[in-house]
């Protein structure tokens, strides 16, 4: 989590691996930051072994994924397909 944001809003999460949190907590944090606090964007860096990918959520609507591993791309596509969505590469 961004240090300035964590110090201000979530000091207990500073320098903590957020994968330890339950999904419901992560969703609540995302909802608060994007919907309630109206942050313009949230960056989520995640790791698959030694490969890092970035999820950028902007304005609560747009979601961009960067540098997905093949494994992560398959999982994302599976999740999107279940929800009637799709991934557009550009």
Buried (B, 14 or more C-beta within 10 A) or exposed (E): BEEEBBEEBBEEBEEEEBEEBEEEEEEEBBEEBBEEEEBEEBBBEBEEEEEEBEBBBBEBEEBEBEEBBEEBBEEBBEEEEEEEEEEEEE
